[in-house]
Amino acid sequence: MSAVRDGAATTSSGADGVLLDAFAQYLATQPARTREAYLRDIAALKALAGAAALVSLSPATLRRFLGVLHARGLSGRSLARMLSGWRAFYRFVLDRDSSLKEDPCAGLRAPKSARRLPAALSPDEAVRLVAIEGNHPLAVRDRALFELAYSSGLRLSELSGLDVAAVDLATGEVRVWGKGAKERIVPVGGPARDAIRAWLAVRAGLPAGATEAMFVSRSGRRIAPRAIERRLAVWAVKRGLPRHVHPHMLRHSFASHLLQSSGDLRAVQEMLGHASIASTQVYTHLDFQHLAKVYDQTHPRARKKS
């Protein structure tokens, strides 16, 4: 009997086949990606279990399976996602099969992956990127966008959703609503204020009177996040940067460069709008990488012998 459809196929018979077919039907109401992912997860579990019935697997066996998959090269993140599929299956079985008394996934955790450090530009790269020249309306707008992103570390959604009234050029502050609808006020540097003033003069000549948006398209509509991503990627190429640049990279660069200069982790946390200091501490690793690179390049004892 074909036990898993629309995902990674597996073949089973008996009780497992009935359960897997019923689970596939149960997932029919889920989004297509979720359904396909869960079916692949259960197909992988059945392949590991072999002839053993899925309802007979113990927590120790499932933990061993996670170890096997980890040894095959699956990351902690991939295993955590797979474990969510297993949990969904066993919750489904618990609701319909009285022979299963406990969830064998209870208490299981995937191995932790090494935390990937966010990519950041060097100070020279960041300055080169945002220093856009020209009087074309889109060039003036983009410079103001990128200067503000780098000056104040705003998220992509915060840039797109920013209103004119939220920026106080006199005091040099921008008021934004971040994750969890939390308000914060962030300083805006001099170059960013100058770029915004230039953009506001251009914006006044666009059909933007009906919107409160700070950054608009030529048609006067609020600029979408995807449009910001595309414009930044295009300008990165024009400015001669040797890698793909995305808006969050400017936020990472803001945090990394500010921390390198000040060493004030709490201040960086507040300006980024992080609820937990743990989210901000990743930038201490970036700072250490910078220091380690300088050490390797300059310290006599760090130089490799030829």
Backbone bond lengths (Angstrom), bond angles and torsions (degrees), N, CA, C in turn:
res aa  C-N    CA-C-N  psi(-1)  N-CA   C-N-CA  omega(-1)  CA-C   N-CA-C  phi
1 M - - - 1.462 - - 1.516 108.97 -
2 S 1.315 117.82 137.94 1.464 120.57 176.07 1.512 108.05 -78.06
3 A 1.333 116.26 113.67 1.460 119.57 -170.96 1.510 113.43 -92.08
4 V 1.318 118.74 -22.54 1.460 120.73 -178.40 1.512 107.91 -132.63
5 R 1.331 116.58 121.08 1.456 120.97 179.58 1.519 109.64 -113.48
6 D 1.357 116.01 158.20 1.463 123.29 177.84 1.512 112.81 62.76
7 G 1.288 119.25 13.45 1.452 122.58 175.54 1.500 107.96 -140.22
8 A 1.332 117.18 -152.99 1.459 120.26 175.73 1.515 107.08 -74.01
9 A 1.319 117.49 116.62 1.461 120.97 -171.66 1.508 111.68 -73.41
10 T 1.319 115.61 145.46 1.450 122.30 171.87 1.518 107.32 -141.71
11 T 1.293 117.25 163.89 1.459 120.91 -178.73 1.514 108.62 -120.40
12 S 1.312 115.68 132.60 1.454 120.46 179.59 1.509 108.69 -146.51
13 S 1.295 115.85 168.73 1.453 120.72 178.32 1.512 108.29 -143.56
14 G 1.313 116.26 170.06 1.445 121.00 176.89 1.510 112.18 70.40
15 A 1.349 115.35 -145.91 1.460 121.73 -173.76 1.517 111.98 -61.27
16 D 1.328 117.44 -41.19 1.472 119.87 179.57 1.521 110.78 -61.15
17 G 1.322 116.09 -42.79 1.457 119.39 -179.72 1.508 112.39 -60.58
18 V 1.325 117.30 -42.26 1.461 121.67 178.81 1.525 110.19 -63.45
19 L 1.346 116.40 -45.73 1.455 120.21 -178.92 1.531 112.02 -64.46
20 L 1.337 116.11 -42.85 1.461 120.06 -177.65 1.521 111.57 -67.65
21 D 1.331 116.87 -39.37 1.460 119.55 176.35 1.525 110.88 -64.86
22 A 1.327 115.97 -41.66 1.464 119.91 178.85 1.528 110.75 -65.35
23 F 1.329 116.62 -37.53 1.466 120.52 178.74 1.534 110.20 -65.61
24 A 1.331 116.75 -40.51 1.464 120.45 177.84 1.523 110.79 -61.91
25 Q 1.322 117.23 -40.20 1.457 120.62 177.73 1.526 111.03 -67.77
26 Y 1.323 116.48 -38.06 1.464 121.96 178.60 1.529 110.77 -61.91
27 L 1.326 116.60 -35.68 1.470 121.18 -178.11 1.524 112.97 -78.65
28 A 1.304 117.57 -3.64 1.469 120.45 -176.46 1.522 111.84 -59.78
29 T 1.325 117.45 -26.27 1.461 120.81 -178.71 1.532 112.11 -86.83
30 Q 1.324 118.24 -6.19 1.456 122.28 -178.62 1.525 110.28 -84.07
31 P 1.347 117.94 159.33 1.463 119.90 174.51 1.528 110.80 -56.18
32 A 1.317 116.51 148.79 1.468 120.87 -173.17 1.525 111.73 -56.94
33 R 1.318 117.62 -42.33 1.471 119.74 -178.05 1.520 111.09 -65.12
34 T 1.317 116.47 -42.54 1.466 120.43 178.87 1.521 110.37 -62.31
35 R 1.319 115.42 -45.13 1.466 120.08 -179.34 1.522 110.79 -60.75
36 E 1.316 116.87 -48.68 1.463 120.15 -178.50 1.523 111.49 -63.36
37 A 1.333 116.32 -39.63 1.465 119.80 -179.47 1.529 110.87 -65.79
38 Y 1.322 117.06 -44.91 1.467 120.14 -179.31 1.527 111.16 -64.69
39 L 1.315 116.78 -38.83 1.463 119.13 179.08 1.524 111.15 -66.37
40 R 1.330 116.83 -38.08 1.477 119.33 175.10 1.526 110.78 -64.63
41 D 1.326 116.02 -39.48 1.464 119.88 -179.87 1.525 111.32 -61.24
42 I 1.328 116.35 -44.11 1.458 120.22 -178.32 1.527 110.48 -72.57
43 A 1.332 117.28 -33.29 1.459 119.56 175.39 1.523 110.17 -62.56
44 A 1.340 117.13 -40.23 1.460 120.89 177.71 1.525 110.55 -65.68
45 L 1.328 116.35 -39.99 1.467 120.09 178.82 1.524 110.43 -63.70
46 K 1.335 117.15 -43.73 1.462 120.47 -179.49 1.524 110.83 -65.03
47 A 1.330 116.86 -36.55 1.466 119.88 178.23 1.525 110.52 -64.61
48 L 1.330 116.92 -37.67 1.469 120.61 178.39 1.528 110.81 -70.89
49 A 1.338 115.88 -36.40 1.466 119.78 -176.57 1.520 112.03 -73.88
50 G 1.330 117.60 -27.01 1.459 120.31 -178.95 1.513 111.33 64.50
51 A 1.338 116.01 -126.44 1.467 120.53 -177.46 1.521 112.80 -79.43
52 A 1.326 117.73 -12.20 1.462 120.47 -178.27 1.528 110.31 -69.86
53 A 1.316 116.65 140.21 1.460 121.10 177.79 1.523 109.80 -70.14
54 L 1.325 116.67 140.27 1.461 120.05 -177.93 1.525 111.89 -62.87
55 V 1.322 117.47 -33.99 1.463 119.71 -179.50 1.523 111.98 -73.10
56 S 1.328 117.56 -10.74 1.465 120.50 -179.29 1.525 112.41 -94.31
57 L 1.331 117.58 -5.87 1.463 120.37 -175.59 1.528 110.67 -73.08
58 S 1.309 115.92 136.52 1.461 121.50 -178.68 1.525 109.91 -95.49
59 P 1.343 117.19 164.76 1.467 119.71 175.20 1.534 112.32 -56.31
60 A 1.343 116.88 -37.94 1.461 119.98 179.58 1.531 111.04 -64.02
61 T 1.332 116.30 -38.01 1.462 120.01 179.20 1.523 110.68 -67.29
62 L 1.333 116.53 -43.94 1.463 119.88 179.04 1.531 110.78 -64.07
63 R 1.329 115.88 -37.08 1.470 119.23 177.38 1.521 109.97 -63.89
64 R 1.331 116.34 -38.85 1.471 119.74 177.56 1.525 110.74 -65.82
65 F 1.319 116.58 -38.89 1.465 120.05 177.73 1.536 110.88 -61.07
66 L 1.334 116.13 -41.37 1.468 119.27 177.52 1.523 110.41 -60.94
67 G 1.339 115.62 -39.36 1.463 119.59 178.20 1.517 112.06 -64.34
68 V 1.330 116.17 -39.51 1.466 120.75 178.36 1.523 110.39 -62.36
69 L 1.322 116.49 -46.37 1.460 120.78 -179.27 1.525 111.26 -65.99
70 H 1.335 116.45 -37.56 1.466 120.31 177.66 1.527 110.15 -63.81
71 A 1.345 116.14 -40.03 1.463 120.29 178.74 1.528 111.56 -66.14
72 R 1.328 116.66 -25.56 1.462 120.94 177.62 1.525 112.29 -79.36
73 G 1.317 116.62 -4.98 1.457 119.50 175.55 1.510 115.95 110.35
74 L 1.333 118.83 0.94 1.456 119.53 177.81 1.525 109.95 -71.45
75 S 1.304 116.03 136.37 1.459 121.02 -178.65 1.520 110.80 -75.90
76 G 1.316 115.53 164.81 1.460 119.89 176.62 1.512 111.58 -59.82
77 R 1.334 116.78 -36.68 1.465 119.87 179.48 1.527 110.89 -65.77
78 S 1.334 116.55 -42.82 1.463 120.07 179.11 1.527 110.72 -65.10
79 L 1.320 116.65 -39.44 1.465 120.02 179.96 1.523 110.95 -68.70
80 A 1.322 117.51 -36.49 1.461 120.10 178.09 1.524 110.24 -64.43
81 R 1.325 116.20 -39.21 1.455 119.27 177.50 1.531 111.15 -66.66
82 M 1.339 116.36 -40.81 1.456 120.25 177.74 1.530 111.00 -64.58
83 L 1.308 116.39 -39.76 1.461 120.37 179.63 1.524 110.91 -62.75
84 S 1.335 117.52 -31.40 1.468 119.55 176.83 1.529 110.84 -65.22
85 G 1.342 116.90 -34.54 1.467 120.15 175.37 1.512 111.77 -67.12
86 W 1.321 116.10 -40.74 1.468 119.07 177.80 1.521 110.60 -63.02
87 R 1.326 115.77 -42.38 1.467 119.58 -179.80 1.533 110.53 -62.04
88 A 1.327 115.96 -42.22 1.464 119.10 179.35 1.526 110.95 -60.66
89 F 1.323 116.54 -39.96 1.458 120.43 179.44 1.530 111.27 -65.17
90 Y 1.331 116.76 -47.45 1.463 118.62 -176.59 1.536 111.89 -70.95
91 R 1.326 117.71 -29.59 1.468 118.65 173.18 1.534 110.10 -65.10
92 F 1.324 115.43 -39.37 1.467 120.21 176.78 1.529 110.45 -62.50
93 V 1.331 116.91 -43.98 1.462 120.35 -178.86 1.526 110.61 -65.82
94 L 1.317 117.67 -41.44 1.465 120.63 179.93 1.521 111.77 -59.22
95 D 1.319 117.04 -32.65 1.464 120.90 -178.00 1.528 112.76 -76.16
96 R 1.345 117.08 -18.10 1.466 118.08 -173.79 1.524 114.36 -126.53
97 D 1.338 118.06 -11.49 1.465 119.92 -175.78 1.524 109.27 -126.49
98 S 1.315 115.43 110.68 1.473 120.20 -176.40 1.525 112.58 -71.91
99 S 1.354 117.53 -11.71 1.461 119.29 -179.59 1.526 111.76 -73.11
100 L 1.314 116.97 -19.13 1.465 120.97 177.36 1.517 108.06 -96.59
101 K 1.316 116.50 114.09 1.461 121.30 -174.08 1.527 112.26 -91.50
102 E 1.338 117.20 -31.85 1.457 120.68 -176.27 1.522 110.22 -136.08
103 D 1.309 115.54 154.11 1.457 121.47 177.21 1.534 108.67 -79.20
104 P 1.340 119.46 114.31 1.469 120.21 -179.07 1.520 113.35 -69.73
105 C 1.337 116.49 -11.11 1.472 119.59 177.81 1.526 112.12 -86.61
106 A 1.318 117.17 -10.99 1.461 120.51 -176.90 1.529 110.06 -58.60
107 G 1.304 115.91 128.24 1.465 121.09 178.20 1.514 114.59 84.57
108 L 1.342 118.33 -6.23 1.468 119.84 -179.65 1.519 110.38 -79.10
109 R 1.315 115.87 141.65 1.461 121.55 175.69 1.514 109.27 -133.97
110 A 1.308 115.39 143.00 1.462 119.68 177.24 1.524 110.04 -75.34
111 P 1.330 117.95 151.45 1.467 120.12 175.26 1.521 110.44 -59.21
112 K 1.301 116.35 145.12 1.466 119.88 -179.81 1.523 110.40 -75.66
113 S 1.320 115.09 139.74 1.464 120.18 174.67 1.518 108.83 -88.14
114 A 1.312 114.76 153.83 1.454 118.72 172.61 1.516 108.35 -63.07
115 R 1.314 116.53 132.58 1.454 120.09 -176.52 1.517 110.12 -71.94
116 R 1.342 114.30 125.77 1.452 118.39 179.12 1.523 109.80 -80.58
117 L 1.323 115.77 130.88 1.453 119.76 -179.86 1.525 109.46 -77.81
118 P 1.325 116.71 140.88 1.461 118.97 178.87 1.526 111.00 -67.73
119 A 1.318 116.13 144.10 1.454 120.77 179.03 1.524 109.48 -75.97
120 A 1.315 115.94 137.87 1.465 121.16 179.33 1.518 109.35 -135.71
121 L 1.322 115.54 150.04 1.450 121.39 175.42 1.525 109.28 -81.25
122 S 1.308 116.26 157.27 1.463 119.70 170.22 1.523 107.52 -74.33
123 P 1.334 118.39 160.84 1.473 119.18 177.43 1.521 112.75 -55.88
124 D 1.328 117.61 -40.28 1.467 120.09 179.18 1.523 111.12 -64.71
125 E 1.332 117.31 -41.76 1.459 121.00 179.36 1.519 111.00 -64.29
126 A 1.327 116.55 -41.81 1.459 120.38 -178.75 1.523 111.03 -63.75
127 V 1.327 116.35 -44.62 1.459 120.13 -179.85 1.528 110.40 -65.28
128 R 1.331 116.55 -41.41 1.461 119.86 179.42 1.532 110.89 -63.09
129 L 1.328 116.62 -38.95 1.461 120.68 -177.55 1.522 111.68 -66.29
130 V 1.325 117.25 -46.35 1.471 119.72 -172.87 1.521 113.27 -81.27
131 A 1.333 117.67 -16.57 1.474 120.66 -177.28 1.525 110.89 -81.39
132 I 1.332 116.34 62.25 1.462 122.73 -178.65 1.527 109.18 -77.81
133 E 1.316 115.79 132.90 1.456 120.80 179.90 1.526 110.10 -106.28
134 G 1.331 116.10 162.26 1.455 121.00 177.51 1.510 112.18 114.96
135 N 1.349 115.72 156.99 1.462 122.02 -177.17 1.524 113.24 -106.58
136 H 1.326 117.01 5.81 1.460 118.79 177.41 1.534 108.25 -63.66
137 P 1.328 117.44 137.68 1.474 119.70 -177.10 1.528 114.38 -51.42
138 L 1.336 117.71 -41.31 1.457 119.35 -179.43 1.521 111.77 -70.84
139 A 1.336 116.50 -33.33 1.463 119.23 177.33 1.524 110.63 -67.37
140 V 1.333 116.37 -40.43 1.469 120.45 178.62 1.531 109.99 -65.63
141 R 1.340 115.51 -42.36 1.465 119.26 178.05 1.518 111.84 -63.67
142 D 1.316 116.20 -45.05 1.461 119.94 -176.69 1.515 111.48 -65.33
143 R 1.342 116.57 -37.54 1.473 117.36 177.58 1.527 110.08 -62.94
144 A 1.324 117.02 -43.03 1.465 119.28 178.80 1.528 110.83 -62.91
145 L 1.326 116.78 -40.79 1.461 121.73 178.04 1.523 111.51 -59.02
146 F 1.314 115.54 -51.95 1.461 120.19 -173.31 1.529 111.51 -73.66
147 E 1.332 116.02 -36.00 1.468 118.90 176.70 1.531 110.29 -62.06
148 L 1.342 115.99 -42.28 1.466 119.49 -179.76 1.525 110.69 -67.99
149 A 1.337 116.96 -40.95 1.468 120.26 179.76 1.521 110.50 -60.37
150 Y 1.326 116.82 -43.47 1.462 120.51 -178.23 1.523 111.52 -77.87
151 S 1.323 117.26 -34.16 1.456 121.03 -178.47 1.514 112.68 -70.01
152 S 1.350 116.62 -36.67 1.461 119.81 -170.14 1.526 114.09 -121.98
153 G 1.344 118.30 -2.46 1.453 120.96 174.87 1.513 114.60 67.01
154 L 1.334 116.87 35.47 1.462 119.49 -178.01 1.522 111.57 -76.29
155 R 1.321 115.35 148.13 1.463 121.20 174.03 1.526 109.68 -71.78
156 L 1.316 115.92 162.15 1.457 121.25 179.06 1.530 110.60 -59.11
157 S 1.326 117.36 -45.31 1.463 120.57 -179.71 1.523 111.44 -64.43
158 E 1.332 116.31 -32.69 1.461 120.35 179.18 1.526 111.05 -71.12
159 L 1.321 117.10 -36.61 1.464 120.71 176.54 1.521 110.93 -65.45
160 S 1.335 115.27 -46.93 1.456 119.73 -179.02 1.519 111.73 -65.12
161 G 1.324 116.81 -38.12 1.464 121.02 -176.04 1.517 114.43 -88.24
162 L 1.321 118.37 3.00 1.462 121.60 -175.21 1.528 111.12 -70.49
163 D 1.334 116.23 136.97 1.463 122.27 175.63 1.530 110.03 -104.45
164 V 1.322 115.47 157.40 1.467 120.75 179.98 1.525 110.77 -57.97
165 A 1.330 116.76 -41.51 1.462 121.14 -176.50 1.522 113.18 -65.84
166 A 1.340 117.22 -15.62 1.469 120.00 -177.13 1.527 112.31 -81.39
167 V 1.321 117.29 -10.80 1.466 121.04 -178.03 1.521 109.41 -107.47
168 D 1.322 115.84 121.35 1.467 121.88 177.40 1.520 108.02 -107.24
169 L 1.325 116.16 100.48 1.463 119.98 -176.82 1.517 111.54 -72.64
170 A 1.325 117.72 -25.03 1.465 120.52 -179.93 1.520 111.36 -67.95
171 T 1.344 115.95 -43.22 1.468 119.92 -179.24 1.524 111.97 -92.88
172 G 1.338 116.85 -12.87 1.462 120.05 -178.70 1.507 112.62 71.80
173 E 1.335 116.28 47.44 1.465 121.08 -178.58 1.521 110.35 -134.79
174 V 1.320 115.64 151.51 1.461 121.92 172.85 1.518 107.83 -128.40
175 R 1.334 115.13 133.98 1.471 121.69 -179.39 1.527 107.59 -104.97
176 V 1.333 117.17 122.26 1.464 120.60 -177.62 1.524 109.90 -130.30
177 W 1.344 113.75 156.88 1.457 121.42 174.70 1.520 107.04 -109.63
178 G 1.328 116.16 113.51 1.455 121.11 -176.23 1.508 112.44 -95.18
179 K 1.326 115.67 -155.15 1.457 121.51 -179.22 1.520 109.98 -62.81
180 G 1.330 114.69 143.69 1.454 119.32 -179.02 1.512 113.09 70.24
181 A 1.343 116.69 20.31 1.470 122.50 179.70 1.524 111.82 56.45
182 K 1.336 115.91 34.68 1.459 120.57 179.43 1.526 109.71 -92.97
183 E 1.316 114.95 129.76 1.453 120.96 -179.10 1.525 110.57 -87.74
184 R 1.315 116.08 140.99 1.458 120.10 172.75 1.525 109.17 -145.62
185 I 1.316 115.76 155.49 1.464 122.31 178.42 1.518 107.61 -116.49
186 V 1.327 116.10 127.34 1.456 121.96 -174.69 1.531 109.24 -123.37
187 P 1.332 118.22 139.61 1.468 120.29 176.45 1.524 111.68 -64.43
188 V 1.323 115.87 150.84 1.465 122.97 175.74 1.531 107.51 -120.43
189 G 1.323 116.60 124.41 1.454 121.02 -177.12 1.518 113.40 -71.28
190 G 1.340 115.69 165.55 1.457 122.15 -178.06 1.522 114.21 -57.49
191 P 1.332 119.30 -50.94 1.472 119.45 179.20 1.523 112.67 -58.92
192 A 1.333 116.94 -36.82 1.464 119.80 178.48 1.525 110.70 -68.12
193 R 1.335 117.43 -39.63 1.471 119.82 178.43 1.523 110.58 -63.72
194 D 1.328 116.51 -42.21 1.468 119.92 178.25 1.527 111.04 -61.94
195 A 1.332 115.85 -42.29 1.465 119.82 -179.59 1.520 110.93 -66.18
196 I 1.326 117.27 -36.84 1.472 120.54 179.22 1.524 110.66 -68.99
197 R 1.335 117.32 -39.47 1.471 119.94 176.76 1.524 110.74 -60.12
198 A 1.327 116.32 -44.07 1.465 120.27 178.90 1.526 110.50 -62.73
199 W 1.330 116.44 -39.77 1.455 120.03 -179.76 1.529 111.20 -68.70
200 L 1.324 118.96 -40.50 1.454 121.41 -179.67 1.525 111.21 -61.70
201 A 1.343 116.39 -34.70 1.468 119.77 176.80 1.525 110.38 -65.59
202 V 1.333 116.66 -38.92 1.466 120.67 177.83 1.525 110.30 -72.08
203 R 1.311 116.42 -42.14 1.465 121.91 -178.17 1.513 111.18 -58.58
204 A 1.341 117.22 -33.28 1.465 120.89 -179.01 1.523 112.10 -60.98
205 G 1.324 116.99 -24.35 1.452 120.64 179.79 1.515 113.91 -91.61
206 L 1.332 117.20 1.42 1.465 121.78 179.37 1.531 110.05 -99.82
207 P 1.318 117.80 158.58 1.472 120.36 178.54 1.522 112.07 -75.50
208 A 1.329 115.77 61.23 1.466 120.61 -175.22 1.522 112.07 -111.17
209 G 1.328 117.25 14.26 1.456 119.67 -175.19 1.517 114.23 -64.39
210 A 1.324 117.02 -25.42 1.464 119.73 -175.88 1.516 112.98 -85.60
211 T 1.312 118.02 -6.27 1.468 120.33 -177.68 1.517 110.68 -119.93
212 E 1.315 115.03 148.61 1.465 120.42 177.13 1.519 111.42 -90.83
213 A 1.312 117.46 -0.47 1.458 121.92 -173.97 1.521 111.43 -62.95
214 M 1.313 115.59 138.61 1.458 120.62 174.97 1.521 110.98 -69.28
215 F 1.325 117.02 -48.78 1.459 121.26 -175.17 1.529 109.67 -108.74
216 V 1.326 115.50 119.93 1.455 120.80 -175.68 1.524 109.67 -127.91
217 S 1.333 114.41 164.33 1.459 121.09 175.73 1.525 109.34 -83.61
218 R 1.330 116.79 179.69 1.463 120.28 178.68 1.522 111.91 -63.39
219 S 1.341 115.88 -24.52 1.460 119.28 178.84 1.520 112.58 -83.85
220 G 1.337 117.27 -4.38 1.454 121.27 178.04 1.509 115.15 92.75
221 R 1.328 117.78 5.17 1.459 120.80 179.18 1.523 110.93 -90.57
222 R 1.330 115.52 153.15 1.466 120.52 177.83 1.525 109.32 -57.52
223 I 1.319 116.31 134.01 1.456 120.13 -178.57 1.527 109.79 -71.99
224 A 1.316 116.10 136.40 1.460 121.67 -177.71 1.520 110.94 -83.74
225 P 1.330 117.69 153.68 1.474 120.16 178.29 1.520 113.19 -54.93
226 R 1.328 116.89 -40.81 1.469 119.45 -179.02 1.520 111.09 -64.04
227 A 1.322 117.10 -35.60 1.463 120.24 178.19 1.525 110.91 -65.68
228 I 1.333 116.81 -38.15 1.469 120.26 176.95 1.525 110.15 -62.77
229 E 1.322 116.49 -42.88 1.464 120.53 178.76 1.521 111.13 -59.27
230 R 1.337 116.13 -45.23 1.469 119.86 -178.53 1.519 111.24 -64.91
231 R 1.329 116.39 -44.00 1.472 119.59 -178.80 1.529 111.28 -63.64
232 L 1.308 116.99 -39.80 1.456 119.93 -179.87 1.519 110.79 -66.22
233 A 1.327 117.51 -41.19 1.464 120.90 178.86 1.528 110.69 -63.11
234 V 1.326 116.40 -40.19 1.470 120.44 179.25 1.522 110.72 -65.44
235 W 1.320 116.37 -45.35 1.467 119.44 -178.56 1.524 111.93 -67.69
236 A 1.314 117.84 -32.84 1.462 120.19 177.81 1.523 110.66 -60.21
237 V 1.332 115.94 -40.39 1.468 120.06 176.93 1.519 110.26 -67.17
238 K 1.333 116.99 -45.36 1.465 120.69 -179.36 1.519 112.02 -61.61
239 R 1.330 116.07 -35.16 1.474 120.27 -177.38 1.528 111.96 -85.58
240 G 1.325 116.91 3.14 1.456 120.58 173.35 1.511 115.66 80.53
241 L 1.330 118.24 21.08 1.465 119.90 176.94 1.526 109.43 -78.20
242 P 1.319 117.77 134.92 1.468 120.86 -171.69 1.522 114.94 -83.80
243 R 1.326 119.11 16.09 1.468 120.39 -178.44 1.523 109.61 -150.40
244 H 1.331 114.02 163.44 1.457 119.25 177.97 1.531 109.16 -68.96
245 V 1.318 115.52 136.48 1.460 121.13 -179.86 1.525 108.44 -120.78
246 H 1.320 116.46 130.59 1.455 121.84 177.15 1.524 109.04 -118.64
247 P 1.338 118.69 160.30 1.467 120.71 -174.51 1.521 114.63 -55.58
248 H 1.335 117.12 -36.92 1.467 118.25 -178.23 1.530 111.32 -66.40
249 M 1.335 116.55 -21.37 1.458 119.43 178.18 1.532 110.92 -65.66
250 L 1.330 116.56 -33.36 1.462 119.18 175.59 1.527 111.02 -67.58
251 R 1.323 116.63 -36.51 1.474 120.53 176.05 1.525 109.98 -65.41
252 H 1.330 116.68 -43.53 1.462 119.90 177.32 1.532 110.70 -62.26
253 S 1.320 116.47 -41.14 1.463 120.75 -178.92 1.522 110.46 -64.90
254 F 1.330 116.41 -42.62 1.462 121.09 176.31 1.525 110.60 -55.06
255 A 1.329 116.58 -50.40 1.464 120.94 -176.61 1.518 111.63 -66.39
256 S 1.335 116.56 -44.00 1.459 120.33 -177.47 1.526 111.47 -65.48
257 H 1.329 116.59 -44.93 1.468 119.77 -177.49 1.522 111.17 -70.01
258 L 1.334 116.60 -36.46 1.463 119.77 178.13 1.522 110.69 -66.23
259 L 1.316 116.41 -40.67 1.464 119.73 179.66 1.523 111.22 -68.26
260 Q 1.328 116.71 -39.21 1.462 119.83 178.10 1.526 111.11 -60.33
261 S 1.329 115.79 -36.24 1.469 119.95 -176.43 1.521 112.57 -82.40
262 S 1.348 116.55 -37.84 1.464 119.49 -172.22 1.519 113.81 -104.53
263 G 1.338 116.82 -34.50 1.457 120.22 -175.10 1.516 112.95 72.25
264 D 1.334 117.92 8.00 1.468 122.28 -176.21 1.527 109.44 -95.31
265 L 1.325 116.03 93.24 1.459 121.14 -175.91 1.519 111.56 -66.20
266 R 1.315 118.04 -37.99 1.466 121.33 -178.32 1.530 110.90 -65.85
267 A 1.315 116.51 -39.69 1.462 119.66 179.17 1.519 110.70 -64.86
268 V 1.342 116.18 -41.50 1.461 120.40 178.31 1.527 110.03 -63.87
269 Q 1.334 116.76 -41.00 1.465 120.86 177.55 1.523 110.97 -57.92
270 E 1.326 116.13 -45.60 1.458 120.28 -177.61 1.529 111.01 -65.84
271 M 1.310 116.89 -41.00 1.465 119.32 -178.39 1.520 112.28 -71.29
272 L 1.337 116.86 -31.58 1.459 120.11 177.16 1.526 112.30 -77.52
273 G 1.323 116.77 -20.94 1.460 120.36 -177.86 1.509 113.02 79.40
274 H 1.348 117.20 27.10 1.458 120.61 177.93 1.515 110.22 -76.90
275 A 1.327 117.04 131.49 1.457 120.50 177.30 1.523 111.07 -71.27
276 S 1.333 116.66 -31.78 1.464 121.24 -177.90 1.520 110.44 -118.98
277 I 1.318 115.73 140.60 1.469 120.12 177.81 1.521 110.67 -65.28
278 A 1.339 117.03 -22.78 1.466 120.73 -179.79 1.523 110.89 -62.47
279 S 1.331 116.84 -34.01 1.463 120.15 178.99 1.518 111.12 -67.44
280 T 1.318 116.83 -29.95 1.463 121.32 -178.04 1.519 111.48 -84.18
281 Q 1.330 116.95 -25.58 1.453 120.45 -174.92 1.518 113.56 -64.30
282 V 1.345 117.22 -18.82 1.458 119.26 177.61 1.522 110.89 -58.91
283 Y 1.331 117.34 -28.06 1.459 120.36 -178.30 1.522 111.84 -75.00
284 T 1.335 116.93 -17.64 1.462 118.22 173.08 1.516 109.79 -68.62
285 H 1.341 117.49 -31.14 1.461 121.06 176.66 1.522 110.62 -69.60
286 L 1.344 116.62 -38.65 1.453 119.82 175.26 1.523 110.77 -62.09
287 D 1.332 115.05 -41.62 1.455 119.90 179.77 1.522 110.23 -63.93
288 F 1.347 116.45 -41.08 1.463 119.34 178.98 1.519 110.62 -65.45
289 Q 1.332 117.18 -38.70 1.462 119.82 177.65 1.517 110.86 -59.75
290 H 1.337 115.86 -40.40 1.469 120.15 178.74 1.530 110.10 -63.08
291 L 1.329 115.40 -45.75 1.465 119.04 179.96 1.526 111.61 -64.95
292 A 1.334 115.96 -40.20 1.461 119.82 179.80 1.526 110.88 -64.30
293 K 1.317 116.81 -37.26 1.468 120.72 178.95 1.523 110.32 -65.26
294 V 1.334 115.22 -44.05 1.471 119.04 177.70 1.522 110.34 -61.41
295 Y 1.337 116.37 -42.38 1.465 120.72 179.39 1.526 110.81 -60.31
296 D 1.336 115.45 -48.62 1.470 119.50 -177.96 1.516 112.36 -61.78
297 Q 1.320 116.93 -31.05 1.454 120.76 -176.82 1.525 113.68 -85.82
298 T 1.329 116.62 -20.35 1.460 118.53 -170.48 1.532 115.06 -121.63
299 H 1.337 118.19 -29.65 1.459 118.62 -173.94 1.528 110.28 -77.67
300 P 1.337 116.89 131.51 1.472 119.58 -178.03 1.512 113.51 -56.79
301 R 1.322 117.62 -36.87 1.460 121.05 -177.48 1.532 112.40 -77.89
302 A 1.348 116.25 -10.54 1.463 119.14 -179.14 1.522 111.31 -92.96
303 R 1.323 116.91 -12.69 1.459 119.87 -177.56 1.512 110.63 -76.17
304 K 1.343 113.87 134.40 1.460 118.42 179.14 1.529 109.88 -76.23
305 K 1.315 114.99 142.76 1.463 119.31 176.87 1.522 110.08 -74.26
306 S 1.308 114.92 140.61 1.467 119.22 178.79 1.501 110.51 -77.44
